[in-house]
């Protein structure tokens, strides 16, 4: 989980010896050997097949987990509609904000 693609089947061993899916481990969680789970270098998304990868490498229209589709990147002056129906300039919407149609701002 260093910002590269993480396979849905990749596992890590926690400090207590538990082996879990890497995609389920929060950054900062203590790992076996004294390390900690690193934070991804960029926003990560989960594809429909369970693969976790950087949002910047996912093409618009790709099916994501939860039945949503990767939105196309919005241009700075383009308006987007938030989940609550509010319209805002794309450049003012923080990454991760829920959008109308079930997507999130990349």
N, C-alpha and C positions, 0 to 999 in steps of 0.2 A: 504493500500500500504506500509506495513512495511517489505516487503520481503516475505510475505506469499502469498498464492494464492488469487487473486482478481477476484471475479466473474464478468462476463461481465455486470451484472445488478446492481452491487454495486454502490451506489451513495454517494457523499459528498456534504456538503453545504459550499459554498464559503463565504467569509467575507461579500459580498454584498447581501447575501441571495439566490443567484442562486444555484439551485440543479443540479449537473452535474454528469456524469459517472466518477467514481474514476480513471479509466484507462486513461481518457483524461486530468487529472490534473497534471501539471508539479510540480516537487519537489520545495518547497519553496513558493508555492502559498498560500496566506493568506486564512485561513478557518474560518468559524463561530466559535465563542467562543474564538478567539484570537490565535489559533494555526496555524501551517503551514503544508502543505502537506509534509510528510517525503520523503526522498530519499529512493528508494529500496536499500536493503543491497547488492544486487547483480543484474546482468543483468537480466532484465525481457523480456519475449517474449510473443507474442499474438498468441494463437492457432487459428486454422481455425474456431472454434465455438465462438471466441471472448473472451475466458477466458485468463486472463493475469497471468502468473506464472513465477517463477525463471527458468532461462535457465537450471540450473543444475538438475532440476527435470523432464525435458522433454527428453524422449527417442529419440535417433536418428531414423529418418524415420517418426516421428510424423509430420502431416500436420500442417503448420503454416498459419497465415493470409497472404493474398497476393499470395496464391498458391505455396509457397515454402515449402520445407521439412527441418526439423531440421537435420543439418549435424552431422556426427559422430565426437566425439572429436578427434582432431588430436594429435598425439604423438609428442614430442619435436623435433625429427629429421625428421619427416615426412614432405614432401613438399605439399603445397596446392597451388591452382591456384586462383589468385585474379580475380576480375571482369574484369580488364583491360588485362588479359592474363599473367601477371607477375607470376612467380613461386617463392615462398619464403618458408623458414623453418617455420613450424607451430609455433614454439616457439618464432618467431620474429614478428608474425602478431598480432597487437592489437585487443582485443575484439571489435566486431562491424564492423570490416572491411568487405566490400562487397566481396563475393567470386564468382567465376565462377558458373553458374547454378542458380544464384539468391539468394543464402543463405548468411548468415553473420557469421563471426567467433564468436563462443560462448565465 
